[in-house]
Amino acid sequence: MVYPHPSSEKGISSYSLNLIKNIKKQKLDINEITFIQGKPFTIFNKIFKLFNYDIVHLQHEYNLLGFYGIPYFILLSFLGLFKKKTLIITMHTILSQKEKFNQGKIKTFLRKFLYQIQNRWISWTCDKIIVHSEAFKKILMEEYKISSKKVIVFPHAIIEDVKITDKERAKRELNLKGRVYLLIGTMVPDHGHDIIIRQANKIGKTILVVTNPSTVNYRNAKKIKEFLRLNQKIIEKNHFEKFVRFDLGYVPYETWWKYFSAADLIILPYRGGVGSGIFADAMAVHKPVVASNIKYFQEFVKNYGCLKIAKTDEDFPNAIKESMKPKNYKKMIKECERFVRENGLTPISKKYKKFYLSL
């Protein structure tokens, strides 16, 4: 399995490490090779090592290798076209050609053009493509003309052994009181923090924003800082300081889970066709979620009651209030527990073992 080193990226690397650990528990021989996010030569220098394996499994996200994703064409050419091994790729995010980008017509055209070429190149070079939702599979089939037989859907595996702190204790240790609505993780426009902060007075306190502005998780640190400043200006302009709290800076592993433990709800106001590792972490600590009305979340809400969808951006305050009603909240927690039982690392790693052995 090939994935970014944890020193350069946190989301995919953490997921890969946990998945590998649990696949090994299933008595399957699996090794790992890492690279530095945004530095393609750190994987190109190891490319011949990959020829020693029967199966090469790449963890992929747009622009993970930097340089507008162009290095992926070179990497996949070597691994997919010039070898006789089996090549698999997990696509953590798949963006639709219908996606709206607020970056000007020329930049939007170039971005979509690169998605079109890169996704088709992945199809030509890879034997199987793994995605985390049926919605992503549908996009690949309908918009990028990739065969349904090539695309496999495996849910995002949920960590099963998280140390959960008592909610009230976690709030005391983090100096929080009352209800806590948590927005955590990388702060970029696609994650929609501004949707919630603009309505802070209708939602009430405490809206807790936890992020690292100098994070290594994203390829564009400038975009993160600009979006942070935008949200801070919204608060200042509307005098929402009493509703919103920012916890900025590096978040250690144990503290990350403490924030989840302290929260009453996890808020995911995502825009567009993105997936969510934060949703998986919310399930790991049995925390109900209020999310935006995008395809990724629509799929889960059909089968599980662990999340409530806000039909529009303006519907978030009402969706949050409905979720916090004691009867509804209790049901949502039980559904979180069922979600973990069915999609935890143990059952998912068993599926991976069966999948690998079938190739």
N, C-alpha and C positions, 0 to 999 in steps of 0.2 A: 504494500500500500504506500502510495506517494502523497505527501501532504506538507503544508508549510510548517516550519519549525516554530514551536511555541514562543520563541524569543521575538518572532516577527509578526505573529498573527495569533489570535486567541480562540476565535469561534470554531473554525474548521479543524484546527490543530487539536483542540480539546475534545471535539467530537470524535476525531479519528483515533486518538489515544484510547479513549474509553471503548470504542468499538473493537479495536485490535485486542485490547486486554480481555474482553469478553469472548471474542472469537477464539482466542487461545485457550480459554476455559473449555471450549467445545472440542478440544484435542485436534485442532487444525494448525498446520505449520504455516505461519504467516510472519513475515518480516516487514520492516518499515524503512523507508528512505525519505529524508526530509530536505527541504530547500528553504531559502530565505525569500519571503514574500517580496515581490518587486525586483528580484535579482535573478534573472533567468540562468545566468552562468552557474549558479549554485546547484542547479539540477542538470544542466547540460554536461557539467564535469563528471556527473555520476551516471550518465546515460548508458554506458556499456555494462555497468553493474546490473541494470534492469534486464539485460538479455539473458541472465542466468536463471530467470524465474519462468515458471509455466504460465502464470497469470500476473499481469501488471494492472493494478487498480489505482487510478488517479482521482484525487479529490479536486474538484474544479469549481471556480467561481470567476465571473468575468473580470479580467484585468488582474488576476491574482499574481501573474508573473510580471505585471507592469507593461509599459510601452504599448498601451491600448489593446493588450491581448494578443498582439502579433507573435510573440515567442511561442504561443501554443501551437501555431501552425507548424513551426519547426519541430517542436517536441513530438507532436502527434505524427508528423511525417516519419521521423526516425522509428517511433515505437509501433505505429500502426501499419505503415506501408512497407518498411524495410525489415520486417521480422516475421516469424512464424508463430509467435506466442499469442495468447489471448489478451486483448486489451479492453479494459472496462473503465468507464469514467462515471463518477457521481457528479451530477450538475446540481449544486445547492441552490442556485437561482437561475430561473429562465425568464427572460424578459420578452414580453409580447411585442410584436411589430405595431400593435395598436396603442402601445404605451405613449403617454404624453410627456414630453420633456420640455422644461422651460429654459432651453439653452440656445435658442435661435434655430432657424431653419437649416442652416448649413451643418451645424454641429449635430443636430438631430438626425439629419440624413446620413451623415458619416457614421454616427453611432449605430443606427439601425442597419446600415449596410454591413458594418463589421459583425454585428450579431448574426445577420443572415449568413454571411460567409463562414464565420467561425462555427456556428451550429451545424451547418451542412458538412463542414470539414470533419467535425466530431463524428457525424454519422458515417462518413466515408471511411474513416480510419479506425473507429472503435467497433468492437464486436457487440458490446452491450452498453446501454446508457441507463444509469440508475437515477431516479428522481424521487422526491419525498411526498408527492401528491399526484392524484389523478389530474388535477388542474394543469400541472406542469406537463404531464404526458400529453394532454390534449393540445397544448400550445405547440409542442414539438411536432405532433402529427399534423395538425391543421395548418399551421403557419410556416413550418420549416420542412414539411413534406417528409418526415422521418417515419419509417415503418413502425407500426405498433408492436411488431414482434421484437424489435430491437430495444424497446423501452420497457424497463422493469420498475415497478413502484414498490419501494420499501419505505415505510414510515420512518421519520426521524426518531431514532432510538432514544428512550428516556433513561437518564441515570437513575439507578434504583437504590443506591446506598448513601444518599445525601443526608448529612446531619442536620436535622430540622430543629431550630431553636423555638421554644415556646413563644408565641406571638407577643404577649405582653412583656416578657423578659427582653425579647429582641428590641421592642420599641424603647424600653428604658435604656438599654445599652447604646442605642443610636440617638437618644434624646428626642424621641418622638412621642406624641400624644394623640389620642383620638384615632379617627380613620386615616389610613394611609393608602394613597393611590400611586402606585409605583410605575415610573417610566425609567427603564434601566438599559444600559448598553450604548452602542455607538450612536452618536447624535448627528444624524444627517437628514436632509430634507425628506427623503423617502420614508423615514420613520415617523414623521408627522407630529413631533412634539408641539409644534405651534398650534395644531388643531385643538389640542387640549388646553394649552396655556391661554389661548384667546378666550376660552370659556371658563376660566378658573373660578370666577365669581359665581357661576351657575353650578359648579361641581362642588366647591367647598374645599376646605383644607383637610389633610395636607397632600398636595400634589408634590411628590418627591421625585426629583430628576437626578439620577445617578449616572455619571459619565466621566470619562477621562478625555479631556480636550486634546491632549497630546498622545492619544491612543496610537498603538502600532497596528490596530486592527483594520485600518482603512488606508487606502492608497492616496487620499487627498486630505492631509491635515488642515489645509487652508479652508476647505469647504466646511469641515467640522467647526472650526473656530468662528467662521462667519455665521453659521446657523445658530451657534450658541449665543452670539451677540444679538442676533435678530430676536431670539426668544427673551433675552434679558431686557431688550428695549420694549417689547410688548408688555412685560411686567411693570417696568418703570412708567410707561405712558399711561397705563390703566390703574396704577397703584394696587397691583395684585400681590405685593410682597408678603402679605399675611396668608396668602393661599398657597404659594409655591416656594419650595426650598430646593436649592441646588447643592448637591454633594459632588464636588469636582475633584478629580485626581485619581491616582492609581487605586484600584480596589483589589485587595488580596482575596485569595480563593475563599477563605472562611467568611470574610466580610460580605462577599458577593451573596452567599447563601443566607447570611443574617438579614440582608436587605429584603430578600424574598420572604423570609420568615416573618418579618415585621409588617409586611404589606397585607392589606385586606383584599385588594384587587391589583392585578397586573394589567396595565393599560397599553394596548398595542394599536395605535392609530395609523397603521402603515398605509402608504400610498402605493398603488401599482402592483405589479406582479412579483413581489418579493416573498421569500420564505421567512421563517422565524425560529432561530435557535432559542430566543427568549421564551417563546411559547412552550418549547420542550422543557426548559428549566422551571417554568411556572408549574407545569404538570408534575415535575420531580418533587416539588414541595407542596403539592396538592393545593395550589392557589388558583381560584377562579380568574378568568380573563374576560375583559371587555375589549373587543377588537373591531377594526374597521371592516367595511363590507367589500372585501376583495376575495377573489376566487380561492386563495389559499385557506382562508378561514371559513369560507362558505362550505367547503368540503367537510371540515371537522364538525361543524354545527349540525350537519345532517345526521351524524351518528353518535354524537356525544353532547351532553348537557353541561360540559365544563366551561363553556364560554358563551358569551352573549355578544351578538353583533349589533353595532350601531349602524342603522340603515343609511344614515347620512352623517356628515361631519357634525351637524348641529344636533344630532340625536344622542351624542355621547353622554351629556349630563343625565338624560332620562334613562339610558341604558345602565349607567352606573348606579343610579338610585334604585332601579328595578332589581339589579343584581344583589344589592345590599339588603333587601328585604329578608328577614330571618329565614322564612320558608324557602325562598329561592336560593339563598346563599348556602344553606345546608345541602340542598340537592346538588348544587354545583360542585361542592367539595367531594361528595360521594362519586360524582362522575369523573372528577380528576383522578381519584383512586382507581376507578375502573380503567381509565385511559392508560395509566402506568402498568396495570396488570397485563393489558393486551399489547402494549407497545414499548415495554421496558427493554433494556439492553439484553437480557437473557433470551426472551422469545425472538427478538430481532436478530441476534447473533446466531441463533439456531437456523434461521432462514438464510442467513449469509453462508453458513457452512454448507447447507443443502444446495444453494445456488452455485457456489464455487465448484463443488464436486460434480455438478451436472454439466460443467463446461467441457 
